[in-house]
Amino acid sequence: MWNLPITNCLLGYFDPGSGSLVLQALVGGSAGLMVFGSYVWKLVFGQFQHR
């Protein structure tokens, strides 16, 4: 077969602490975007209902 050297380069890893931090940031960020989107939705389309 091919006689090429196999190099396994380990650039980084997620331990449970940093993995939990990343997951928490993703969940919190998506919740924040949903709240902001709801605010903008009510702000923009709420003006059409009052006329």
CHARMM internal coordinates of N, CA and C (Angstrom, degrees):
IC EDIT
DIST 1 N 1 CA 1.4431
DIST 1 CA 1 C 1.5275
ANGL 1 N 1 CA 1 C 109.62
DIST 1 C 2 N 1.3045
ANGL 1 CA 1 C 2 N 114.93
DIHE 1 N 1 CA 1 C 2 N -159.69
DIST 2 N 2 CA 1.4526
ANGL 1 C 2 N 2 CA 120.43
DIHE 1 CA 1 C 2 N 2 CA 179.72
DIST 2 CA 2 C 1.5200
ANGL 2 N 2 CA 2 C 109.12
DIHE 1 C 2 N 2 CA 2 C -77.05
DIST 2 C 3 N 1.2920
ANGL 2 CA 2 C 3 N 114.59
DIHE 2 N 2 CA 2 C 3 N 137.66
DIST 3 N 3 CA 1.4454
ANGL 2 C 3 N 3 CA 119.87
DIHE 2 CA 2 C 3 N 3 CA -179.39
DIST 3 CA 3 C 1.5375
ANGL 3 N 3 CA 3 C 109.38
DIHE 2 C 3 N 3 CA 3 C -108.67
DIST 3 C 4 N 1.3381
ANGL 3 CA 3 C 4 N 115.88
DIHE 3 N 3 CA 3 C 4 N 59.77
DIST 4 N 4 CA 1.4613
ANGL 3 C 4 N 4 CA 121.14
DIHE 3 CA 3 C 4 N 4 CA -178.68
DIST 4 CA 4 C 1.5227
ANGL 4 N 4 CA 4 C 109.40
DIHE 3 C 4 N 4 CA 4 C -103.90
DIST 4 C 5 N 1.3080
ANGL 4 CA 4 C 5 N 116.88
DIHE 4 N 4 CA 4 C 5 N 142.02
DIST 5 N 5 CA 1.4730
ANGL 4 C 5 N 5 CA 118.43
DIHE 4 CA 4 C 5 N 5 CA 177.65
DIST 5 CA 5 C 1.5321
ANGL 5 N 5 CA 5 C 110.62
DIHE 4 C 5 N 5 CA 5 C -70.80
DIST 5 C 6 N 1.2838
ANGL 5 CA 5 C 6 N 115.39
DIHE 5 N 5 CA 5 C 6 N 135.65
DIST 6 N 6 CA 1.4621
ANGL 5 C 6 N 6 CA 121.27
DIHE 5 CA 5 C 6 N 6 CA 178.98
DIST 6 CA 6 C 1.5193
ANGL 6 N 6 CA 6 C 107.89
DIHE 5 C 6 N 6 CA 6 C -96.95
DIST 6 C 7 N 1.3171
ANGL 6 CA 6 C 7 N 115.00
DIHE 6 N 6 CA 6 C 7 N 120.09
DIST 7 N 7 CA 1.4635
ANGL 6 C 7 N 7 CA 118.97
DIHE 6 CA 6 C 7 N 7 CA 179.23
DIST 7 CA 7 C 1.5142
ANGL 7 N 7 CA 7 C 108.86
DIHE 6 C 7 N 7 CA 7 C -113.42
DIST 7 C 8 N 1.2889
ANGL 7 CA 7 C 8 N 116.10
DIHE 7 N 7 CA 7 C 8 N 123.53
DIST 8 N 8 CA 1.4593
ANGL 7 C 8 N 8 CA 121.87
DIHE 7 CA 7 C 8 N 8 CA 175.05
DIST 8 CA 8 C 1.5159
ANGL 8 N 8 CA 8 C 107.62
DIHE 7 C 8 N 8 CA 8 C -102.30
DIST 8 C 9 N 1.3102
ANGL 8 CA 8 C 9 N 115.24
DIHE 8 N 8 CA 8 C 9 N 111.31
DIST 9 N 9 CA 1.4545
ANGL 8 C 9 N 9 CA 120.30
DIHE 8 CA 8 C 9 N 9 CA -178.14
DIST 9 CA 9 C 1.5246
ANGL 9 N 9 CA 9 C 108.22
DIHE 8 C 9 N 9 CA 9 C -103.82
DIST 9 C 10 N 1.3108
ANGL 9 CA 9 C 10 N 115.72
DIHE 9 N 9 CA 9 C 10 N 116.45
DIST 10 N 10 CA 1.4540
ANGL 9 C 10 N 10 CA 121.15
DIHE 9 CA 9 C 10 N 10 CA 178.96
DIST 10 CA 10 C 1.5187
ANGL 10 N 10 CA 10 C 107.93
DIHE 9 C 10 N 10 CA 10 C -97.80
DIST 10 C 11 N 1.3402
ANGL 10 CA 10 C 11 N 116.26
DIHE 10 N 10 CA 10 C 11 N 104.70
DIST 11 N 11 CA 1.4519
ANGL 10 C 11 N 11 CA 120.40
DIHE 10 CA 10 C 11 N 11 CA -176.40
DIST 11 CA 11 C 1.5238
ANGL 11 N 11 CA 11 C 112.22
DIHE 10 C 11 N 11 CA 11 C -86.94
DIST 11 C 12 N 1.2898
ANGL 11 CA 11 C 12 N 118.00
DIHE 11 N 11 CA 11 C 12 N -25.75
DIST 12 N 12 CA 1.4543
ANGL 11 C 12 N 12 CA 120.46
DIHE 11 CA 11 C 12 N 12 CA -179.68
DIST 12 CA 12 C 1.5187
ANGL 12 N 12 CA 12 C 109.87
DIHE 11 C 12 N 12 CA 12 C 179.92
DIST 12 C 13 N 1.2887
ANGL 12 CA 12 C 13 N 115.34
DIHE 12 N 12 CA 12 C 13 N 172.09
DIST 13 N 13 CA 1.4563
ANGL 12 C 13 N 13 CA 119.96
DIHE 12 CA 12 C 13 N 13 CA 178.71
DIST 13 CA 13 C 1.5213
ANGL 13 N 13 CA 13 C 108.97
DIHE 12 C 13 N 13 CA 13 C -149.41
DIST 13 C 14 N 1.3012
ANGL 13 CA 13 C 14 N 115.71
DIHE 13 N 13 CA 13 C 14 N 162.37
DIST 14 N 14 CA 1.4579
ANGL 13 C 14 N 14 CA 122.00
DIHE 13 CA 13 C 14 N 14 CA 175.37
DIST 14 CA 14 C 1.5151
ANGL 14 N 14 CA 14 C 108.47
DIHE 13 C 14 N 14 CA 14 C -108.27
DIST 14 C 15 N 1.2990
ANGL 14 CA 14 C 15 N 115.80
DIHE 14 N 14 CA 14 C 15 N 115.08
DIST 15 N 15 CA 1.4492
ANGL 14 C 15 N 15 CA 118.41
DIHE 14 CA 14 C 15 N 15 CA 170.72
DIST 15 CA 15 C 1.5323
ANGL 15 N 15 CA 15 C 107.25
DIHE 14 C 15 N 15 CA 15 C -84.61
DIST 15 C 16 N 1.3142
ANGL 15 CA 15 C 16 N 119.08
DIHE 15 N 15 CA 15 C 16 N 170.40
DIST 16 N 16 CA 1.4658
ANGL 15 C 16 N 16 CA 119.89
DIHE 15 CA 15 C 16 N 16 CA -176.61
DIST 16 CA 16 C 1.5283
ANGL 16 N 16 CA 16 C 113.64
DIHE 15 C 16 N 16 CA 16 C -58.61
DIST 16 C 17 N 1.3108
ANGL 16 CA 16 C 17 N 118.61
DIHE 16 N 16 CA 16 C 17 N -31.44
DIST 17 N 17 CA 1.4545
ANGL 16 C 17 N 17 CA 120.52
DIHE 16 CA 16 C 17 N 17 CA -179.82
DIST 17 CA 17 C 1.5136
ANGL 17 N 17 CA 17 C 112.70
DIHE 16 C 17 N 17 CA 17 C -69.20
DIST 17 C 18 N 1.3304
ANGL 17 CA 17 C 18 N 117.08
DIHE 17 N 17 CA 17 C 18 N -48.22
DIST 18 N 18 CA 1.4628
ANGL 17 C 18 N 18 CA 119.27
DIHE 17 CA 17 C 18 N 18 CA -179.28
DIST 18 CA 18 C 1.5279
ANGL 18 N 18 CA 18 C 111.13
DIHE 17 C 18 N 18 CA 18 C -74.46
DIST 18 C 19 N 1.3162
ANGL 18 CA 18 C 19 N 117.91
DIHE 18 N 18 CA 18 C 19 N -32.16
DIST 19 N 19 CA 1.4612
ANGL 18 C 19 N 19 CA 120.30
DIHE 18 CA 18 C 19 N 19 CA 175.16
DIST 19 CA 19 C 1.5156
ANGL 19 N 19 CA 19 C 111.70
DIHE 18 C 19 N 19 CA 19 C -63.83
DIST 19 C 20 N 1.3260
ANGL 19 CA 19 C 20 N 116.12
DIHE 19 N 19 CA 19 C 20 N -39.42
DIST 20 N 20 CA 1.4584
ANGL 19 C 20 N 20 CA 120.65
DIHE 19 CA 19 C 20 N 20 CA 176.88
DIST 20 CA 20 C 1.5164
ANGL 20 N 20 CA 20 C 110.55
DIHE 19 C 20 N 20 CA 20 C -66.51
DIST 20 C 21 N 1.3265
ANGL 20 CA 20 C 21 N 117.68
DIHE 20 N 20 CA 20 C 21 N -37.80
DIST 21 N 21 CA 1.4625
ANGL 20 C 21 N 21 CA 121.36
DIHE 20 CA 20 C 21 N 21 CA 178.54
DIST 21 CA 21 C 1.5225
ANGL 21 N 21 CA 21 C 111.07
DIHE 20 C 21 N 21 CA 21 C -64.85
DIST 21 C 22 N 1.3321
ANGL 21 CA 21 C 22 N 117.32
DIHE 21 N 21 CA 21 C 22 N -41.97
DIST 22 N 22 CA 1.4602
ANGL 21 C 22 N 22 CA 120.83
DIHE 21 CA 21 C 22 N 22 CA 178.81
DIST 22 CA 22 C 1.5243
ANGL 22 N 22 CA 22 C 110.34
DIHE 21 C 22 N 22 CA 22 C -65.63
DIST 22 C 23 N 1.3162
ANGL 22 CA 22 C 23 N 117.32
DIHE 22 N 22 CA 22 C 23 N -43.77
DIST 23 N 23 CA 1.4639
ANGL 22 C 23 N 23 CA 120.93
DIHE 22 CA 22 C 23 N 23 CA 178.88
DIST 23 CA 23 C 1.5241
ANGL 23 N 23 CA 23 C 110.68
DIHE 22 C 23 N 23 CA 23 C -63.05
DIST 23 C 24 N 1.3030
ANGL 23 CA 23 C 24 N 117.44
DIHE 23 N 23 CA 23 C 24 N -42.43
DIST 24 N 24 CA 1.4597
ANGL 23 C 24 N 24 CA 121.88
DIHE 23 CA 23 C 24 N 24 CA 179.07
DIST 24 CA 24 C 1.5253
ANGL 24 N 24 CA 24 C 110.92
DIHE 23 C 24 N 24 CA 24 C -64.17
DIST 24 C 25 N 1.3199
ANGL 24 CA 24 C 25 N 117.82
DIHE 24 N 24 CA 24 C 25 N -38.74
DIST 25 N 25 CA 1.4599
ANGL 24 C 25 N 25 CA 121.18
DIHE 24 CA 24 C 25 N 25 CA 178.20
DIST 25 CA 25 C 1.5241
ANGL 25 N 25 CA 25 C 111.03
DIHE 24 C 25 N 25 CA 25 C -66.96
DIST 25 C 26 N 1.3222
ANGL 25 CA 25 C 26 N 117.46
DIHE 25 N 25 CA 25 C 26 N -39.54
DIST 26 N 26 CA 1.4674
ANGL 25 C 26 N 26 CA 120.56
DIHE 25 CA 25 C 26 N 26 CA 178.56
DIST 26 CA 26 C 1.5231
ANGL 26 N 26 CA 26 C 111.53
DIHE 25 C 26 N 26 CA 26 C -66.12
DIST 26 C 27 N 1.3272
ANGL 26 CA 26 C 27 N 117.28
DIHE 26 N 26 CA 26 C 27 N -44.23
DIST 27 N 27 CA 1.4680
ANGL 26 C 27 N 27 CA 120.89
DIHE 26 CA 26 C 27 N 27 CA -179.60
DIST 27 CA 27 C 1.5289
ANGL 27 N 27 CA 27 C 110.08
DIHE 26 C 27 N 27 CA 27 C -67.03
DIST 27 C 28 N 1.3092
ANGL 27 CA 27 C 28 N 117.28
DIHE 27 N 27 CA 27 C 28 N -44.33
DIST 28 N 28 CA 1.4572
ANGL 27 C 28 N 28 CA 120.50
DIHE 27 CA 27 C 28 N 28 CA 179.19
DIST 28 CA 28 C 1.5182
ANGL 28 N 28 CA 28 C 112.81
DIHE 27 C 28 N 28 CA 28 C -65.79
DIST 28 C 29 N 1.3194
ANGL 28 CA 28 C 29 N 116.18
DIHE 28 N 28 CA 28 C 29 N -39.33
DIST 29 N 29 CA 1.4636
ANGL 28 C 29 N 29 CA 120.00
DIHE 28 CA 28 C 29 N 29 CA 178.21
DIST 29 CA 29 C 1.5119
ANGL 29 N 29 CA 29 C 112.54
DIHE 28 C 29 N 29 CA 29 C -66.26
DIST 29 C 30 N 1.3195
ANGL 29 CA 29 C 30 N 116.85
DIHE 29 N 29 CA 29 C 30 N -41.06
DIST 30 N 30 CA 1.4674
ANGL 29 C 30 N 30 CA 119.17
DIHE 29 CA 29 C 30 N 30 CA 178.49
DIST 30 CA 30 C 1.5246
ANGL 30 N 30 CA 30 C 111.16
DIHE 29 C 30 N 30 CA 30 C -68.60
DIST 30 C 31 N 1.3287
ANGL 30 CA 30 C 31 N 118.17
DIHE 30 N 30 CA 30 C 31 N -36.64
DIST 31 N 31 CA 1.4608
ANGL 30 C 31 N 31 CA 120.53
DIHE 30 CA 30 C 31 N 31 CA 176.38
DIST 31 CA 31 C 1.5246
ANGL 31 N 31 CA 31 C 110.39
DIHE 30 C 31 N 31 CA 31 C -65.73
DIST 31 C 32 N 1.3151
ANGL 31 CA 31 C 32 N 117.17
DIHE 31 N 31 CA 31 C 32 N -40.36
DIST 32 N 32 CA 1.4529
ANGL 31 C 32 N 32 CA 120.70
DIHE 31 CA 31 C 32 N 32 CA 177.05
DIST 32 CA 32 C 1.5210
ANGL 32 N 32 CA 32 C 112.68
DIHE 31 C 32 N 32 CA 32 C -63.49
DIST 32 C 33 N 1.3337
ANGL 32 CA 32 C 33 N 116.56
DIHE 32 N 32 CA 32 C 33 N -39.82
DIST 33 N 33 CA 1.4611
ANGL 32 C 33 N 33 CA 120.15
DIHE 32 CA 32 C 33 N 33 CA 177.21
DIST 33 CA 33 C 1.5216
ANGL 33 N 33 CA 33 C 111.70
DIHE 32 C 33 N 33 CA 33 C -65.50
DIST 33 C 34 N 1.3258
ANGL 33 CA 33 C 34 N 117.28
DIHE 33 N 33 CA 33 C 34 N -36.36
DIST 34 N 34 CA 1.4602
ANGL 33 C 34 N 34 CA 119.98
DIHE 33 CA 33 C 34 N 34 CA 178.26
DIST 34 CA 34 C 1.5274
ANGL 34 N 34 CA 34 C 111.08
DIHE 33 C 34 N 34 CA 34 C -67.52
DIST 34 C 35 N 1.3196
ANGL 34 CA 34 C 35 N 117.37
DIHE 34 N 34 CA 34 C 35 N -40.61
DIST 35 N 35 CA 1.4634
ANGL 34 C 35 N 35 CA 120.36
DIHE 34 CA 34 C 35 N 35 CA 178.35
DIST 35 CA 35 C 1.5261
ANGL 35 N 35 CA 35 C 110.25
DIHE 34 C 35 N 35 CA 35 C -66.45
DIST 35 C 36 N 1.3194
ANGL 35 CA 35 C 36 N 117.21
DIHE 35 N 35 CA 35 C 36 N -43.19
DIST 36 N 36 CA 1.4573
ANGL 35 C 36 N 36 CA 120.76
DIHE 35 CA 35 C 36 N 36 CA 178.08
DIST 36 CA 36 C 1.5259
ANGL 36 N 36 CA 36 C 111.16
DIHE 35 C 36 N 36 CA 36 C -64.41
DIST 36 C 37 N 1.3208
ANGL 36 CA 36 C 37 N 117.22
DIHE 36 N 36 CA 36 C 37 N -40.60
DIST 37 N 37 CA 1.4642
ANGL 36 C 37 N 37 CA 120.89
DIHE 36 CA 36 C 37 N 37 CA 177.50
DIST 37 CA 37 C 1.5189
ANGL 37 N 37 CA 37 C 111.97
DIHE 36 C 37 N 37 CA 37 C -63.42
DIST 37 C 38 N 1.3207
ANGL 37 CA 37 C 38 N 116.99
DIHE 37 N 37 CA 37 C 38 N -39.03
DIST 38 N 38 CA 1.4590
ANGL 37 C 38 N 38 CA 120.51
DIHE 37 CA 37 C 38 N 38 CA 177.22
DIST 38 CA 38 C 1.5217
ANGL 38 N 38 CA 38 C 110.83
DIHE 37 C 38 N 38 CA 38 C -65.10
DIST 38 C 39 N 1.3161
ANGL 38 CA 38 C 39 N 117.21
DIHE 38 N 38 CA 38 C 39 N -40.50
DIST 39 N 39 CA 1.4676
ANGL 38 C 39 N 39 CA 121.50
DIHE 38 CA 38 C 39 N 39 CA 178.29
DIST 39 CA 39 C 1.5326
ANGL 39 N 39 CA 39 C 110.62
DIHE 38 C 39 N 39 CA 39 C -62.73
DIST 39 C 40 N 1.3240
ANGL 39 CA 39 C 40 N 116.65
DIHE 39 N 39 CA 39 C 40 N -46.20
DIST 40 N 40 CA 1.4647
ANGL 39 C 40 N 40 CA 120.49
DIHE 39 CA 39 C 40 N 40 CA -179.37
DIST 40 CA 40 C 1.5206
ANGL 40 N 40 CA 40 C 110.12
DIHE 39 C 40 N 40 CA 40 C -66.42
DIST 40 C 41 N 1.3277
ANGL 40 CA 40 C 41 N 117.70
DIHE 40 N 40 CA 40 C 41 N -39.67
DIST 41 N 41 CA 1.4643
ANGL 40 C 41 N 41 CA 122.22
DIHE 40 CA 40 C 41 N 41 CA 179.27
DIST 41 CA 41 C 1.5309
ANGL 41 N 41 CA 41 C 110.05
DIHE 40 C 41 N 41 CA 41 C -59.81
DIST 41 C 42 N 1.3349
ANGL 41 CA 41 C 42 N 116.78
DIHE 41 N 41 CA 41 C 42 N -47.55
DIST 42 N 42 CA 1.4615
ANGL 41 C 42 N 42 CA 120.48
DIHE 41 CA 41 C 42 N 42 CA -179.94
DIST 42 CA 42 C 1.5212
ANGL 42 N 42 CA 42 C 111.24
DIHE 41 C 42 N 42 CA 42 C -68.50
DIST 42 C 43 N 1.3089
ANGL 42 CA 42 C 43 N 117.84
DIHE 42 N 42 CA 42 C 43 N -34.08
DIST 43 N 43 CA 1.4521
ANGL 42 C 43 N 43 CA 121.48
DIHE 42 CA 42 C 43 N 43 CA 179.99
DIST 43 CA 43 C 1.5213
ANGL 43 N 43 CA 43 C 111.17
DIHE 42 C 43 N 43 CA 43 C -68.12
DIST 43 C 44 N 1.3170
ANGL 43 CA 43 C 44 N 117.40
DIHE 43 N 43 CA 43 C 44 N -43.80
DIST 44 N 44 CA 1.4633
ANGL 43 C 44 N 44 CA 121.18
DIHE 43 CA 43 C 44 N 44 CA -176.88
DIST 44 CA 44 C 1.5175
ANGL 44 N 44 CA 44 C 111.11
DIHE 43 C 44 N 44 CA 44 C -77.06
DIST 44 C 45 N 1.3294
ANGL 44 CA 44 C 45 N 117.53
DIHE 44 N 44 CA 44 C 45 N -51.43
DIST 45 N 45 CA 1.4652
ANGL 44 C 45 N 45 CA 120.11
DIHE 44 CA 44 C 45 N 45 CA -173.37
DIST 45 CA 45 C 1.5258
ANGL 45 N 45 CA 45 C 112.00
DIHE 44 C 45 N 45 CA 45 C -86.19
DIST 45 C 46 N 1.3131
ANGL 45 CA 45 C 46 N 118.26
DIHE 45 N 45 CA 45 C 46 N -10.16
DIST 46 N 46 CA 1.4580
ANGL 45 C 46 N 46 CA 120.47
DIHE 45 CA 45 C 46 N 46 CA 174.77
DIST 46 CA 46 C 1.5182
ANGL 46 N 46 CA 46 C 112.21
DIHE 45 C 46 N 46 CA 46 C -72.54
DIST 46 C 47 N 1.3316
ANGL 46 CA 46 C 47 N 116.63
DIHE 46 N 46 CA 46 C 47 N -24.52
DIST 47 N 47 CA 1.4630
ANGL 46 C 47 N 47 CA 119.88
DIHE 46 CA 46 C 47 N 47 CA 178.32
DIST 47 CA 47 C 1.5161
ANGL 47 N 47 CA 47 C 111.81
DIHE 46 C 47 N 47 CA 47 C -72.10
DIST 47 C 48 N 1.3173
ANGL 47 CA 47 C 48 N 118.09
DIHE 47 N 47 CA 47 C 48 N -26.37
DIST 48 N 48 CA 1.4584
ANGL 47 C 48 N 48 CA 120.58
DIHE 47 CA 47 C 48 N 48 CA -179.43
DIST 48 CA 48 C 1.5272
ANGL 48 N 48 CA 48 C 112.08
DIHE 47 C 48 N 48 CA 48 C -77.48
DIST 48 C 49 N 1.3192
ANGL 48 CA 48 C 49 N 117.39
DIHE 48 N 48 CA 48 C 49 N -23.42
DIST 49 N 49 CA 1.4576
ANGL 48 C 49 N 49 CA 120.60
DIHE 48 CA 48 C 49 N 49 CA -177.77
DIST 49 CA 49 C 1.5181
ANGL 49 N 49 CA 49 C 111.78
DIHE 48 C 49 N 49 CA 49 C -80.14
DIST 49 C 50 N 1.3040
ANGL 49 CA 49 C 50 N 119.60
DIHE 49 N 49 CA 49 C 50 N -23.82
DIST 50 N 50 CA 1.4561
ANGL 49 C 50 N 50 CA 122.66
DIHE 49 CA 49 C 50 N 50 CA -175.33
DIST 50 CA 50 C 1.5169
ANGL 50 N 50 CA 50 C 112.47
DIHE 49 C 50 N 50 CA 50 C -85.02
DIST 50 C 51 N 1.3077
ANGL 50 CA 50 C 51 N 118.07
DIHE 50 N 50 CA 50 C 51 N -8.24
DIST 51 N 51 CA 1.4655
ANGL 50 C 51 N 51 CA 119.80
DIHE 50 CA 50 C 51 N 51 CA -177.78
DIST 51 CA 51 C 1.4937
ANGL 51 N 51 CA 51 C 112.23
DIHE 50 C 51 N 51 CA 51 C -95.18
END
COOR INIT
IC SEED 1 N 1 CA 1 C
IC BUILD
